[in-house]
């Protein structure tokens, strides 16, 4: 599921993911299941409103590693180039 995420066109982080969804640039969103619900809820709502697919990932560390960064990530959006 996360294969190829490191090289894909993407934005990482809560603010950048929200921005990509609002600007209709997000194609798919990955969210870390261990992130706080208060952080994830607004993104879920934006995705639902914008008909963006959401995939859950087990942990922030796993999502960050899949993106090729050394810290955890709560949210990642694949974007149109």
Rosetta blueprint (number, residue, H / E / L):
1 X L
2 X L
3 X L
4 X L
5 X L
6 X L
7 X L
8 X L
9 X L
10 X E
11 X E
12 X E
13 X L
14 X H
15 X H
16 X H
17 X H
18 X H
19 X H
20 X H
21 X H
22 X H
23 X L
24 X L
25 X L
26 X E
27 X E
28 X E
29 X E
30 X E
31 X E
32 X E
33 X L
34 X L
35 X L
36 X L
37 X H
38 X H
39 X H
40 X H
41 X H
42 X H
43 X H
44 X H
45 X H
46 X H
47 X H
48 X H
49 X H
50 X H
51 X L
52 X L
53 X E
54 X E
55 X E
56 X E
57 X E
58 X L
59 X L
60 X H
61 X H
62 X H
63 X H
64 X H
65 X H
66 X H
67 X L
68 X L
69 X L
70 X L
71 X L
72 X L
73 X L
74 X L
75 X E
76 X E
77 X E
78 X E
79 X E
80 X L
81 X L
